[in-house]
Amino acid sequence: MESKNNDVCKQHSRVIQMVEDNKRDNQLQWKELDKIKNRPPVWCTLVMMVMSGLMGSILTYAALIGKFSQAASAAP
């Protein structure tokens, strides 16, 4: 039996809200999955990590060489 103004019965009034919440949650999940899908591949991330580590090591080594060469040239 339907009422004249298409109201939902009290027992099922929360169901419509739950369905709408699930639709919204699904949309958010698909947006997040698209973000994950569009990220760079793992090998690219590893290569960038190794290159950053090597560059840091090279710069540290260069700074230490410069520091010791200045100390050596200042010694009598």
C-alpha positions as CSV (number, residue, x, y, z in Angstrom):
1,M,0.0,0.0,0.0
2,E,1.3,3.4,-0.9
3,S,0.3,6.5,0.7
4,K,-1.1,9.4,-1.3
5,N,2.0,11.6,-1.0
6,N,4.6,8.8,-1.7
7,D,6.1,8.9,1.8
8,V,8.3,6.0,2.8
9,C,7.2,3.9,5.8
10,K,9.0,4.4,9.1
11,Q,10.6,1.0,8.9
12,H,12.3,1.8,5.6
13,S,12.9,5.5,5.9
14,R,16.7,5.0,6.6
15,V,17.2,2.7,3.6
16,I,17.0,5.5,1.0
17,Q,19.6,7.5,2.9
18,M,21.9,4.4,3.2
19,V,21.6,3.8,-0.6
20,E,22.5,7.5,-1.3
21,D,25.5,7.2,1.1
22,N,26.7,4.1,-0.6
23,K,26.5,5.8,-4.0
24,R,28.5,8.7,-2.7
25,D,31.1,6.3,-1.1
26,N,31.4,4.4,-4.4
27,Q,32.1,7.6,-6.3
28,L,34.8,8.6,-3.8
29,Q,36.4,5.1,-4.0
30,W,36.5,5.3,-7.8
31,K,38.1,8.7,-7.7
32,E,40.8,7.4,-5.4
33,L,41.4,4.4,-7.5
34,D,41.8,6.6,-10.5
35,K,44.5,8.6,-8.6
36,I,46.3,5.4,-7.8
37,K,46.0,4.2,-11.4
38,N,47.6,7.4,-12.7
39,R,50.7,7.4,-10.5
40,P,54.1,6.5,-11.9
41,P,55.1,2.9,-12.0
42,V,57.1,1.3,-9.2
43,W,60.3,1.0,-11.2
44,C,60.3,4.7,-12.0
45,T,59.9,5.5,-8.3
46,L,62.8,3.2,-7.4
47,V,65.0,4.8,-10.1
48,M,64.3,8.2,-8.8
49,M,65.0,7.1,-5.2
50,V,68.4,5.6,-6.2
51,M,69.3,8.7,-8.2
52,S,68.4,11.0,-5.3
53,G,70.6,8.9,-3.0
54,L,73.5,8.9,-5.4
55,M,73.2,12.7,-5.9
56,G,73.2,13.2,-2.1
57,S,76.2,11.0,-1.7
58,I,78.1,12.8,-4.5
59,L,77.3,16.2,-3.1
60,T,78.4,15.2,0.4
61,Y,81.6,13.7,-1.0
62,A,82.3,16.9,-3.0
63,A,81.7,19.1,0.1
64,L,84.1,17.0,2.2
65,I,86.7,17.1,-0.5
66,G,86.4,20.9,-0.7
67,K,86.6,21.2,3.1
68,F,89.7,19.1,3.4
69,S,91.4,20.8,0.4
70,Q,90.8,24.2,2.0
71,A,92.2,22.8,5.3
72,A,95.3,21.4,3.6
73,S,96.0,24.6,1.7
74,A,95.7,26.7,4.9
75,A,98.2,24.6,6.8
76,P,101.8,25.9,6.8
